[in-house]
Amino acid sequence: MTGIRGLRDRWNSLPRAQQWLWLIPLVVLIYALPVLNPPLITTEPGTNFPIAMFDAARFALLAIGLNVVVGQAGLLDLGYVGFFAVGAYSAALLTSQDSALTHIPYLWTLPVAMAVTMLAGLLLGGPTLRLRGDYLAIVTLGFGEIIRLLATIVGPLKGQVGFQGVGRPPGTGSDGEPLFSNANGTTWYWLVVTITIIVLLAMGNLERSRVGRAWIAIREDEDAAQIMGVPTVRFKLWAFVIGAAIGGLSGALFAGQVGFVNNQKFDVPTSVLFLAAVILGGSGNKVGALVGAFLVSYIPNRFVELAGYKYLIFGVALIVLMAFRPQGLLGARQRLLAYGRQAYQRLIGKPEQLAADNPMTTEPSQTVEGGTR
């Protein structure tokens, strides 16, 4: 992992403009993946490659949201699938032909799903975020199960029968077929990648703000942060609400692409798989969360014969990772987020500049009678 560390150090030392110049071709390549279908990562003939890429993209979006809760604020959430379910049911109830509610255009359900899941995160986090560690994990696990049970026993949510014909974005292709049909994974993939980039930009700015610094302080030592004046409960609630919104957004996108929602897709193993993606890639690192989510989603689609053993495979992978690299494949670096690049360049790359900027370090002390002047 020394090579990864050196590459990351070189990347962090680059000016922002040069980073963008390197990122633009990478983003273009990411958009082109479903069209190019590279032989190196293509799926087996029985698996639709664009759909597999869509699954990986919406998994990555969901991992970004969970990374806010687990990686940034250090809150162990075992029931994140509950927020994913709330977002999916919000889209289904507002667009499905089987719903008795007033229907609205599908794209309008995305902000609605985010708002509903933010409210759910507020209702869950308000009374419970004073808990820590295992106690908080048990409460969140219960929340995920409560959402699944409500979907089973509440009549309008239709249990196993579920909702068919969930809405999708408008538009038709040159052949008259819908652009966002359930079988066309390419356009869905492009939509999710675009939303993911917007979320990444927003989260990057948030991490470098006062909120992001407070999250890191809470993650490292909540008692010390509280003693230093950080309102820990408020900032933990912010993390919970923001993470819930991103999870709900991913759920609404999933419901639109699949076109069907019932209570069978939101169980505890699925929630643990979400958490495994964040821990595998590197908790607290956005890029690590993306890598972990891609691996967790892609490997079962790439090797179909291993799909039935995915929980075993990723369980063993996590055990090995915790033994040899507990911070994950791309762990979070402990460095300043506010003006971090400037501080890094001054302290590591340009020590002479630091000395020039501080005259007290360049003028030799002059000894006179009675002491040093």
N, C-alpha and C positions, 0 to 999 in steps of 0.2 A: 504493500500500500504506500510505500515511499514515493513511487512515481506519481500516484494520485495526489499526494500531499504537495509535491513539487509543482505539478501542473496547476493545482489550485492556487498556490502561492504566486505563480507567474500570472494567472488570470486576475487575481486580486490586485496585482501591481499595475495592470493596464489601466489607462484612462477610460472613462465611460464611453467616449466616442469610439475608441478602438474595440471595446467589447461589443458595441452594437454592430460594428462592421463584421465581426466574426459571427454574431448571432443571426444576422439576416439570412445568409445562405443556409444555416442550419434550420431556421424556421421554414424556409422554402422547401427544403428537403423533407421536413416533417409533414408539411401539407401534401407533398407529392407521393408519400408512401403508398396510399391505396391504389394510385394510378400506376406507379412503377412496379409494385408487387415484387420487390427484390428477391431473387432466389434464396439468398442467405437466410431471410426471416419469413419467407412465405409459409403459409399453413398447409396442412395436408389437403388433398383434393376434396374431402368431405366437409371441410370447414371454409366458410366464406371469409376471405382475407380482409376485405373492407369492414365487415361486421366485427371481426376480431380486433381490428384497429380501433373501431368505435368503442368496443368494450374496454380496451386498454386506455383510451382517452378519457372516458367518463370515470373509470377507476382512478386515473391520475387526478382528475378534478376532485373527486371525493377524498383522496389521500391528502390533498392540499388543505382541505377543511379540517380533517382529523389531525393533521400536523400542527395546526394552530392550537388545538386543545391539548394534545399530548406533547408535541415537540416544543412549542413555544412557551406555553404556560405550565407545562408539567403536570397536567391533570389526566389521570388514568381513566379513560372512557371506554367501557366494554359494551356499551349499548348504542354506539353511534349509528347502527343500522336503523334505529328508531327514527332519527331525523331523515334518513334516506327514504324510509317508508312514508313519513308525513309528506314529503315533497312529491313522491309518486302518487299517493292518493289525492293530493290536492289537484294535480294535473288531471287525474282520471275523473274526479267528481265534477270538474269544471268543463270537461270536453267530451267525455264518453257518451255514446248513444244510450248506454244503460243507466245513466245518472238522471235523477229527477231534478237536479239543480239547473239553474239558468246557465246555458253554455256561453263561453267567451272564446275569442280566438286563442289558439294554442300559445303563441308567443307571449300573450298577456299572462298566461299561467306561470311563467318563469318567475317574474317578480312577486306574484301572489304566493307561489310556493315558498320563496325565500322569506317573505313576511310571516307566513304561517309557521314555518319552522323556527324563525327567530322568536316568535311568541312562545312556541313550545320550549325552546331553550331557556327563555326567561322564566317560564313557569317551573321548569325542572331545576334550573340553576339557582334561582332565588333562595329557596329554603334549604338547599343541599350543599352548596359550595363552601359552607363552613367546615364540611367534612374533608378529610384528607386520605390519601393512600387507598388502602384496601376498602375502607368504608365507602369512599366515593365510588370506587370501582363497582361495588355491589349495588349501590343505588342506581348507577347508570345501566348496569346489566338488567336490573329490574325494570327500568324505563323501557328498554328495548323489547323486553318480553311483554310488558303491558300494552305497548302499541300493537304487537302482533296479536295478542289476545283480543284487544278491542276490534281489530279488523276481522276477527273470527266470530265474535258474539254480537256485535252491533249490526242489526239488520241492514241498514242502508249501505254498509261497507261490503256486503255480499260475500264475505268469507272466502271459501274456495271457489265459488262461482266467479267472483271478480267482475271486472269491468272490461268489456271489449270495445274495440273501435276508439281507443284514446286518440285525441286530436294530434295533429302534426302541423308544422309550418306550411304556409301556402306556397304555390309555385308549381309549374309543370315544365317538363323538358321539351325539346324539339319534337320528340316522338309522341307527345301528348300524355306521357306517363308522369305521375307526381314526382317532383324532385326529392321529396322526403318520404318515400315509401318505406315500408318495413324491410324490404329486401335490398334497398339501396343504402349500404353502409357508408359510402363515400361522402355524400352530402352531410349526413349526420356527423361523421368524423370531422369534417371541416367546421361545422357549427360548434362542436364541443372544443376543438382545438382553439378556435377564435375566442370562445368564452374563457378557456383556461388561461390564455395569454393575458387577457384583461384582468383576470383574478390574480395572476402572478404579479403583474405590475402593481396592482393595488396592495397586495400583501407585502411586496418589497418596500413600498413607501411606508406602510404601517409598521413594519419591523424596525425601520430606521427612526421611527418617531418615539415620542415619550411612552406611548402605549407598548411598543415593542420592547423597549428597555425595561419597562415595568414587568412584562411577562417573563423576561429572562431572569430578572431579580427574584421573582416568585418561584420560578423553576429551580434555581440554584439553591435558594434558602429562603423559604417563606417567612420564617420568624425574623431573620435579619432584615428582609425587605419591609416587614411591618414595623420593626423598630425604627427604621430609617424614614418612616412616614409614608410608605406606599400603601394606598388603600387596597389591600390585597383582594378582598371579596369583590369589590367593584371591577377590578381589572380581570379577575377570573371570570366574572359574569360576562364581561366583554368578549373574552376568548370563547366562552361557551356559545354565546349568541352568534358571533361571526362564524364559528365552525359549523353551527347548526344551519345557518343560511346557505353555506356552500354545499353541505350535505343535502339539503332540500332541493337545491338547484340541480345537483347531479341526479337525484331521484326523479325529478320532473322530466329531465332529458331521457333518462332510461325508460320511463313510462311512455313517452312519445315514440321512441324508436321501436320498442317491443309492441306497443299497441294494445297491451293487455296487462292488467294489474290484479293480483289476488294476494292472499295472505301467506303464500308458500315461498315467497322470495325474500323474506325479512327475518330469518331465524338467527340464533346466536352464533352458529359456525360462520355465517356470512359476516357478522360483525367482527368476529375474531380475525377473519381473513383481512378485513380492512385494516385492523390494527397491525397485523403481521406485515402488511405492505409498508407502513410507515416505519416500523422498527427495523425491518430488513434493509430498507434503503438508507436510513439514518434519521432518527428522530431529531427534529429541530432544523433540518436542512431541506429546503424546498426541492432542490434538485434531487436529493436523496429520496424524498417521498415520491417524486415522479418516477425515478428508476425502480424503486421497490414496487410501486403500483403496476408498472409495465410488466415486470417479471411475474408478479402474482397473477395477473390477468392473461398474459401472453402464453406462458409455458403450458397451461392446460389446453389452450387452443392450438398450440404448435405441435404438441405431442398428445394426441387424442387418447392414445392407449393408456396414458398416465393420468388422465383427468380424474378418474375415480380415486386416485391415491394422492390428490393434491394436498389434502389436509395433513397427511402423513409426511409428504415431501417437504412442505414448508415448515412443519413442526420440527423435523430433523434439522432443516437448514437454520432455523432460529436457535436451536440448541447449540449447534456448531458455532454459529455467529456469536452467541453470548459468551462462549468459552474463549474464542480467539479474537474477536473484535466486537466488544459489547456496544460500541457507539454506532454500529451499522456500517454498511458499505461506504457511505459518504456522511460521516458524522458531522454534527454542527461544530464550527470553530468558535472558540471562546475569544471573541475580539469585539472591539467597539462597533456598534451599528451606526451611530450618529457620527458622521465625518470619519468613518472607519478607514476608508481608502487613503485619505490624506494622512491620518496618523500612521498608517502602515508604511506609506512611502517615506515619511520623515524618519521613523524609528528604525526601519529596516533598509530601505533602499537609498536614503539620502542622509546619512548621519551628519555629513559636513554641513548640510543645509540647516539642520536643527541647531548646530553649534553657531552658525552665522546668525540665525534668528534670535539667539539668546546671548547677548553680549556678556552676561555674567559668567558664561562658560569659556569665553575667549580671552578675557583680560586676566593676566596672572595677578595673584595677590601680592601686595607689596608689604613687606615686613618693616615696621618702624618700631621705635622704642615704645615699649608698653603693650605691644600686641600686633595684630594683623589689620591692615587697612584695605 
